[in-house]
C-alpha cells in the first residue's frame, strides 16, 4: 500500500503518462526490480488504485444509505462522485487518465457492475453493462468538457442517471420521481459526510488529493 499511495500521489500530481516506473521506485526508495516484483506494469498500479477508490466510494453507500432503494443510491453516488472530481483537480486528473485507457474504462465498468448487482439493480447483466458503458462514458466525456460546454455538474450527474435507467427500461416519470427523492441528500451536509467517510475508510491516502 505504501507503493500504491506513492504512485497515486505522483499520478495525481503529474499525470499517468509523465510518471515512469523508475520515478515511483525512487520516490519509494526501492529498486525498480523490487517495484516490478509487486507491480509488473504501470497499468497494474493504476488498476489497483482505481479498484481501491471505487470500492471505498461504494462501501459508503452500502453502509450509510442502506435504507434507500438501489435506484436512489446510484443517483446519490453519481452526484457525490462527480462533485468530488469537480472540487478536487488532482482526483479529476487521475480519473481522466483512467478514461483515456480502454482497458481501465472496462475495469471501471466491471467494478461498477458488481456493485449495482450487489445492491439489487434490476436487469440482465449484459443490459446493465451496456447501460453503464453508454451513460457513464458519454456523461464523463461531457464532464471533462463541462466548462467549454457550460454544463453544470448537477445536470451532468442527473443526465447520467436518467440515461442509465432509461436504457434499463424505466419510465421517465419513475426516473424523475427517483431523482426528486434524492434531493435532500444532494446537499453540503451529506456530501461532507461522504468525504469524511472516504478519508477515514479508503485504503489510499487521500489527504492531499481530496479537500476535507
Beta strands, then each sheet from edge to edge (+ up, - down):
end
